[in-house]
């Protein structure tokens, strides 16, 4: 760098090269040339913005924020309020994404203050991007829609394609949140077309990709998620790994890989995503930790799963419903039930965002013998699946209904429902979810006395679980293989409770023996009475003796 000191011609050459590289998206050359030039000359405000953008794409966040701050100051001094407001907007956006929410909010307030001093123009549209996101997070779809439509109007009025694309994106997300999924996805496709045709600048192209992938994940729309993630990965391939967008793509790719049964690759992608984004965007790094936790939980590494969830929480993410499911896997059923109930007490989530919590609640409530809670969760899940039409949501809702019928002792009713759920997961090419559904089918066939069908379902499920290394599920298959036909449609836990009731134990004594709460035991006893058609402990005991559930020689 020493050779350029005092050489205005060479400085100008570096600036020209830097600007050309910036226009071409060659961020490394742009960054190096701007860095070289600014050692001997002060960069103009426009060059500082270009330098800030190049630094951002390279993951040089501190240098990017510093350059934006200098540009903002120069614009203010020159009386260029619109440009100063845009610099403040990007400072607010990038600072907030990094995790410094108070400073980010301060820059956004400064952006609004500057915009209030000038007539309406394109700059007024960009803060609406953040307003749309915030409104959707609060489930205020009316406000989100209004902001999105305003962005589009400003974009068209001032020939700003970025604003139009992001406004169409916001409108599409708002429609999806309202349950108008087909209309919403059509708008997301429109925004994606604007990106793929090269009409949108790189930064906002990345934003569109990220939001569309997120919607696909929420809808459990595996086909669309696979297509969009593949396209986003190709778009990200020239970018430096230190940039935010490759990390986001890795997280969504990990989610798709997990559902498609490629757990090793999914975990590797999530680990790399965390490493790439932890200093750029705390939310993405937290989401990567959550995905790591999911894979570990499914494989039976509960200590590792809990550690990853704690790390996600430290970065600001909600560890639920993963943490509740870890507690369930640990056998702490009451803690799991309390945990998921507390998580659902937050009514700010949209119905779509609540679906994964309801899926977990059904599983936990069934384990606790709390059929009323399972039914309530299943109803909301089904209602959301009907209005959002996501194939994965439909499969989850169908399986939940079938599992509840089975728990109620209605094996005949459960059978066609679970068969439908199994077919839905198969069509989505989600092997683990298909295999989980086969376990329920095996229990259903057992209740119906079809041992051949039981064996077929268990064999198919075991093949998948063994390939994935899903230890808890492998153990579940082993348990089901060794379990005799359950009388009266009783679950394994209910049979245990009935044996203890028949031995003369009180609910408190049963709770102590099985490490459950008395409330959970009370539910199990009530379910046993219902399934057996009895109204007293003595009648239940008689049934147990008559049907060989209890060996009379031991009493």
Secondary structure, 3 states (H helix, E strand, C coil): CHHHCCCHHHHHHHHHHHHHHHHHCCHHHHHHHHHHHCCCCCCCHHHHHHHHHHHHHCCCHHHHHHHHHHHHHHHHHCCCHHHHHHHHHHHHHHHHHHCCHHHHHHHHHHHHHHHCCCCCCCHHHHHHHHHHHHHHHCCCHHHHHHHHHHHHHHHHHCCCHHHHHHHHHHHHHHHHHCCCHHHHHHHHHHHHHHHHCCCCCHHHHHHHHHHHHHHHHHHCCHHHHHHHHHHHHHHHCCCCCCCHHHHHHHHHHHHHHHHCCCHHHHHHHHHHHHHHHCCCCHHHHHHHHHHHHHHHHHHCCHHHHHHHHHHHHHCCCCCCCHHHHHHHHCCCHHHHHHHHHHHHCCCCCCHHHHHHHHHHHHHHHHHHCCHHHHHHHHHHHHHHHHHHCCHHHHHHHHHHHHHHHHHCCCHHHHHHHHHHHHHHHHHCCCHHHHHHHHHHHHHHHHHHCCHHHHHHHHHHHHHHHHHHCCHHHHHHHHHHHHCCCCHHHCCHHHHHHHHHHHCCCCHHHHHHHHCCCHHHHHHHHHHHHHHHCCCCHHHHHHHHHHCCCCCHHHC
